[in-house]
Amino acid sequence: MFRRLRTPPVEPTTLREEDVPRGMRIAGAYAWRLLALAGVIAVVIFLVMQLSLLVIPLFIGVLLAALLGPFVSWMRRRRVPNGLAATIGLLTLLGAISGLVWLVVSQIRSGLGDLQERSMERFDELLEWASTTFGLSETEIRASVDEFFGQFDFTDDWFVNGALSIGSTTAEILTGAVLALFALLFFLLDGRRIWLFIVGLFPRTARDAVDGAASAGWRTVTEFAKVQIFVAFVDAVGIGLGAVILQLPLALPIAVAVFLGSFVPIVGAIVTGSLAVIVALVYYGPVTALIMLGIVLLVQQIEGNVLQPLVMGTAIKLHPLAVVIAVAAGGFLAGIPGTLFAVPIVAFLNVFVRYIATGAWRAEPGAIALGRPALPAAAPPSAPPPSVDKRP
């Protein structure tokens, strides 16, 4: 009764590239490239964390090589043989570290007995203050303290496991120190040849850019090492001088600890400077401790608002906010070693990427050091020769 109408078949349509908006195509192209880059970075971070016992000593060797490199190069310019110059640089570093450690240990040993005695006196004063303020007897306070520590399982197994853990950690530290020293020696002795071998693994057309960018980044890391020594020296002198003015004992070990701790950006000097506050509290009470705390904070303000922006920022070409973020990210990913290596790594990558992006390697090619001429720049197309009329 009713005739069914036939609809013509719909031919399948194919999506052409011009049908996608141009902004979407650009966003998609950036998106998959960023995903690929993020994947590579994640794999690298994972491998570094898994091989931390190998990577951390190598990074330490690189930083020490950046620190000693100018001194070794100066000796080479004075016609000192390469092997002798590297050995002198390594021995100088070991001598300086050994001298600082011996100074700290000897000073602490000489004042350890007095420090323990003063600590017990302050503890007794704290108990007396607590009993007077809160109406508690000294016996009740000591019982509460014993009950608190009694919650921890200090059994024989705990001591055995702790001893094994300490022994394992000590062995790892010693192994890492030996590996760092060997790496430092070979970096000073044959660092350029090692780097040229790495550059040789890249395609020939990329070697100039990689070598030039890495050379610029290495100069930035060297400047970072120099400036970090200056910043650490200022922190140590400021806090140590404050300890001397307040007539604190162990002022010299405190200054040395601040100097060594300042190599960890932002947090190192604060943590080591707190030792001076504790010593002031133990020996002279809360008023002197507050004054010492004010000195530590003042030195940190000078470092953060003057030295870091003007000196460090100019040397490594990084904004102070980038330094703070880099230190926080490094600490989150790798703890204390991450905070130590974050700033030089970010500074190196910043200079490396900017060098390649600006094409500066075309003006000063680094591949000349590879023993071959630099890649010639593309010459502009020349005009065709004038045609010659060969007709008679």
C-alpha positions, 0 to 999 in steps of 0.5 A: 500500500505504501511504497518504500522510498529508497535513499541514495547510498552515502559515500564515505568521506575521508578527512583531509588535512585542510579540513582540520583547523590550522591551530589544531594541527599546530597544537597536535604537532606540539603535543606529540613532540612534548609527549615524546620529550617528556617520555625521554626525560622520564626514562632518563630520570628513572635510569639516574635514580636506579644507578644513583650509586654510579651517577652521583659520584660521576656528577661530583667528579664533574663539579670538582673538575669544573672547580679545579679545571682553571687551576690545572689549565693555568699550570699547563700554560706554565709548561707543567706536564699534563699528568703532573698538573692533574695530580697536583690539582687532585692532591691540592683538593684532598689536602684542603678537604683533609685540613678542614675535616681535621680542623673541625674534628680537633675543635669538636673533640676539645670542646665536646666535654664542656658541651655535654656538661652544659647540655645537661645543665640546660636540660635540668633547667628545662625540667625545673622550668616545666615543673614550675610552669605546669605544676609537675614534679621532676619525677613525673616529667622524667617518667613521661620522657622514659615512657615516650622513648619506651614506645620505640623498640630498642631491642637487640635486633634493632641495634644489629639492623642499625649497625648493618645499615650504618655499615652498608651506608659507610661502604657505599659512601667510601665506594662513591668517594673512590669512584668520584676521585678516579673520575675527577682524575681522568676528567682533569687528565683526559677530559677533552678527549673523553668529550670528543669521543662523545661528540663523535657519536653524534651525526657529523652535521650536529657535531659543531652545534653539540660541541659549541653548546656543551662548551658554553654550558661547561663555562657556565658550570665553571662560573657556578663553581667559582661563584658558589665558593664565594657565596659559601665563603661569605656565609661562613665569614658572616655566621662565624663572625657573629659566633665570635662576637657573641663569644660562642665556643666552637665558632671555627667548626661552625664556620667550616660547617656553614662553608661546606653546607652552603654548597647546597643552595638555599637550605644548606647554610640555614641547616648548618647555621642552626648549629650556631643557634643550638650552641648559643642556646646551650651555653648562654640561653634563649636571648643569645640564641635569638640574637644568633638566629637573627645573625643567621637570618641576616646573612641569609637575606644578604645572600638571597637578595644581593649575592644570588640575584647579582652574582649568581644570577649573572654567572649562571644566567638563571632567575632566582625563582628558577633556582628555587624551583630547580632546588625544590624539584631536585630535592623531591626527585633525589633528596640531598644530591638532587638539591646539590646538582639541580642548579648546575644541571639546569644552568647547563641545559639553559645555556645549551638549549639557548646556544643551539636555538640562536644558531650561535654555533654557526659563527664559532663552530666548536668542531674545529677542536675535533681535528677537522675543518668546520662545516662551511656555511651555506653559500648564497646562490650565485648568479648564473654566468652570462650567456655567450653568443657563439653564433658566428 
